[in-house]
Amino acid sequence: MFRKTTLPTVSNGSYLEEQSNDRVVSARNTKAVQEDKVVLKKKVTFLRGVSIIIGTIIGAGIFISPKGILENTGNVGMSLTVWIICGILSLFGALCYAELGTSIKKSGGHYTYILEAFGPLPAFVRVWVELLIIRPAATSVISLAFGRYILEPFFMQCEIPDLAVKLITAVAITLVMLLNSMSVSWSARIQIFLTFCKLVAILIIIVPGVMQLIKGETHHFKDAFVGNAAIVKGLPLAFYSGMYAYSGWFYLNFVTEEVENPERNIPLAICTSMVIVTVGYVLTNVAYFTTISPEDLLTSKAVAVTFSERLLGSFSLAVPIFVALSCFGSMNGGIFAVSRMFYVASREGHLPEILSMIHVRKHTPLPAVIVLHPLTMIMLFTSDIYSLLNFLSFARWLFIGLAVAGMIYLRYKRPNMPRPFKVPLFIPALFSFTCFFMVALSLYADPVNTGIGFAITLTGVPAYYLFIIWDKKPRWFRQLLDWTTLSLQIILEVVPEEERQIS
């Protein structure tokens, strides 16, 4: 695994010249050894950090969630209010994670913060439910939106077959995982490009919408709060749709160890991204209602395409392509970030050892990336997109609320912990309360899907004692596990990360 370096000999010259040459050679070889270390490199700059956050947030949500929010709020005014409130709440959550990311300089996001605050059991349950439910479901939701939009130009006059959507998205999921397995740098560069495409797609909707407002197209905003009144059962689902559309602000914290100058870049990237996204989302929804009536929006399966067909003429064919690229970027950013959670959990002994290994040449966490592929495919071909949204939201926001509550607990447990970025205490208190309140209401609003999510989450408790605590496993089981790990190491060309210092 290690390459030996032969130092050149000096046949002529003085002793001082030999010593000088030896020092130069030693310095060069030391640098080469450091560059060749099998570790995850610090390749996430400020721009790449912004692209990870914006590129993951702006995906399927803004093009799917308007329907879910309007359906559960009942009128235009309440739907826009929910969009604004969700943006503010997401900003509060992002600020909390900025503090966590600068005070706990480890990758892993939610898992790491829960581990630091509350110990191994809840942290294991978090990564368990992420692996079994949250990430496969989230990737399926995004990829289904990608498939629908990428095929939209080919089925303008007829319904898109569901099987065609699922087949094309299966190919896209495989492609994204291959990309993240091959190169961190290329994955980051493509993410920057896709983020640019997302912003172009948003602007293509906002600019004509603003022009419609200037022309006086405001009849859908008259009596904006008149209509079906929002009910208690619908509001949590509306907030789920809105919070899902903004979700992604926490993904930079999953790769903290790969961020250059995290004390500066994490808070700056998070705040910059949230301002851009919140303004963009609100203006996009306003633009939709300048052209599409609430009734038409509820019947549209691709809101952005419907908008562009009515307002942009032949140029509307380009919109689904931009939207599809936007969804692809969200898939890429999500897999890039969450694979680091599995990597860190494996490093802590909470997942199989193979998931904490890195490719010897490409320096990517290859096993942690591809482990999601089978479960994602199963969920893709067996689930409905809106059921998935409610299914994953319960577990996701439960543990995000727990992580932010852990930040409050750490203020008292470790008062002397360095905190380069610190938020007022009312922000984490309000955000964590909101998360728990939404989770509680969801049990009433959608008991079937949230009940399934709750039951699967609870399976993490016996799994923890069976796989982690119980140390009297049969000898044949341990030998099988060792043989499997060694075989996968050889096939995937991966090794454990070399020792590194987390600054």
Secondary structure, 3 states (H helix, E strand, C coil): CCCCCCCCCCCCCCHHHHHHHHHHHHHHHHHHHHHHCCCCCCCECHHHHHHHHHHHHCCCHHHHHHHHHHHHHCCHHHHHHHHHHHHHHHHHHHHHHHHHHHHCCCCCCHHHHHHHHHCHHHHHHHHHHHHHHHHHHHHHHHHHHHHHHHHHHHCCCCCCCHHHHHHHHHHHHHHHHHHHHHCHHHHHHHHHHHHHHHHHHHHHHHHHHHHHHHCCCCHHHCCCCCCCCCCCCHHHHHHHHHHHHHCCCCHHHHHHHHECCHHHHHHHHHHHHHHHHHHHHHHHHHHHHHHCCHHHHHHCCCHHHHHHHHHCHHHHHHHHHHHHHHHHHHHHHHHHHHHHHHHHHHHCCCCCHHHHEEECCCCCCHHHHHCCHHHHHHHHHHCCHHHHHHHHHHHHHHHHHHHHHHHHHHHHHCCCCCCCCCCCCHHHHHHHHHHHHHHHHHHHHCHHHHHHHHHHHHCHHHHHHHHHHCCCCCHHHHHHHHHHHHHHHHHHCEEECCCCCCC
